[in-house]
Amino acid sequence: MTHLEKLTFKSVTRNTKRDPVIARREKLMAGLKEQKLVYAAALKGEDHRVEKSKWMQNELGERVLTKAMRGVRPWFFEQDNGWYVQCRYGARVVAADGSNNAVFVKTLKDVGAVLDAFMSAAGAGELDQAISKTAERAPSLKPGAAKASANA
């Protein structure tokens, strides 16, 4: 008896695709975690910066990998005697309640509670529909193509 006769063989194709809803949710959660760090730095009166790798040429003309610091833009800003907090998916603002794009709070200390609420809502799946609506891309049409397709 050979060693391979003891094993059970089957043909299978591995499913490597992730569920897009879960992937979007995880991306938003990662952004919210980073915004918590931005918020903590803002309470101290500092800017939150992260290190990124960047390819540059040195004085000899060789390409070398260097480390550079970049600032992270906050999702909250001061206006109208208070603070507005926006939930973002990439560069786009998510209309979390379906129509409005920001939450208003009186002080900077209240921003943390709003970020926590966004994080728990995203973890529970309450923002899935808003994220998918925000993530949709409008088809890019050449000028005049919309008129041509409407007349056809």
N, C-alpha and C positions, 0 to 999 in steps of 0.2 A: 504494500500500500504506500503510495507516494504522499508527500506532505500536502500537495495541492488538492488531493481528493477529499480532504477533510473540510475544505472551505466551500462556502456557498457563493457562487458567482452570479451576478446579475448585470444587465446593461442599464446604465442610468446616465442622464445628462444633468449636470449640476446647474441649478437655478441660481445665478449670481446676481440677478437684478433685485434691487431693494424696492420696497414699496415707496412710491414717490411722496405719499402723504407723510409717512414716518420720516423720510429724509428731509422734507421741508420743516417738519416739526423740530427735528434735531438741529437743523441749521439756525432756526429762530432761537432755540434754547441756548445755543452757543453764543449767539449775538447778545442775548439778554445777560448771560453770565459775564461777558466782557463789559457790558454796560454797568453792571454792579461794581466792577473794578473802577470804571470811569467815575461813577458816582462817589465811591470812597475817596478817590483822589480829589474830586471837586469839593468834598467836605473839608479836606485839608488845605484847599486853595492851590492845588497842584494840577498839572496836566498828566493824564495817563498816557504813557508811551510804551510801545512794544518793540521788540527787536525783530528785524526781518533780515533774511539773507539776500544779498544782491551781488550780481556779477558786475565787476568793473575792470578797467584796464589799469595796470600799474604803470610806473614810469618807463618800464622796459617794453611795454606794449603787450604784456601777457594778460590773459583774462584770469582774474583771481576772484574767489568768493569772499566777500567782506560782509560784516555785520553792520547794519544801520538801524537807527531808531526812527520810528514813525509815530506820529500822534494818532490817537483814536478820537474820532468825532463823537461828541455826546449826542444822545437821542433826546436830550432835554435842553431847554433854553429859557432865559428869563425875558418876560414881556408882560405888559399890562398889569404891573404890580403883583406878579406871581410867576409861576413856572409852568411851562407846557412840557408834557412828556409824550413823545411819539413812539410807537412801536414800528420798527422798520424790518423789512425783509430785503436784504441787500441794500440798494440805493432807494428803494421805493417805500413809501409810507403805507402801512397797513391800516385800513379803516376797521378797527377792532370791533366797533359796535354796528358796523354796516354803513354808516353815513359820516361820522365825524372822524377826524384824523389825529386828534390829540386829547390828552386829559389835562385839565387845569388843576393845579394845587397852589396853595398860598406860599409855602416856604420850600427851600431846598431840602429840608429834612423830610418832607412828605414825598419826595421823588422816589425814595427807596421803597416805600410801601406800594407805589404804583408799579415799579419794576418787579417787585415780588408778585403782585397780582397778575401782571402779564406773564411772568414765568410759570405760575401755577395754572393759569388758564391755558397756556401753550402745552404744558405737560399733560393736562386733562383732555386735550383735543378740542377745546372750545374755539380756538382760532384757526382750525384747519380750513374751514370754508373761506375765511377772509384771506388766509395766506395763499390758497390756490387761486383765488380771484386776483390777488395782487401779482402773483407769479405768471399769470397768463400774458403772453406777448401778443400785441396787435400785429396782424400781418402787415409786412412792409410792402407798400404798393408804390410804383413809380407815379410821378405826377401825371394825371390824366388817365391812369389805368382804371381808377374807380368809375369814371364816367364811361369808359369803353365797356366795362363789364356790366354796368347798369343798362346800357343801351342794347346789349346783346340778348 
